[in-house]
Amino acid sequence: MTDSDKYRANARYCLREADKAAHPNDKQSWIDMAETWLGMIPPAQRTPEETYEHAVRHQSTQHGSSKTRH
């Protein structure tokens, strides 16, 4: 098993735990951990789906803070 396979397995575990979480904050923490594990996979070893999901997750972090009053 490669490191990337281990990272994927850990991410799947986190997502299963997120599905079982009763509290929204706990669920989000498990999802965040899953994303961290998947982010550790070198880009050249990512599946097309992982590459897409990584790009989508990080697209929103490229924006500066909003100056608009809501």
Buried (B, 14 or more C-beta within 10 A) or exposed (E): EEEBEEBBEBBEBBBEBBEEBEEEEEBEBBBEBBBEBBBBBEEEEBEEEBEEBBEEEEEEEEEEEEEEEE
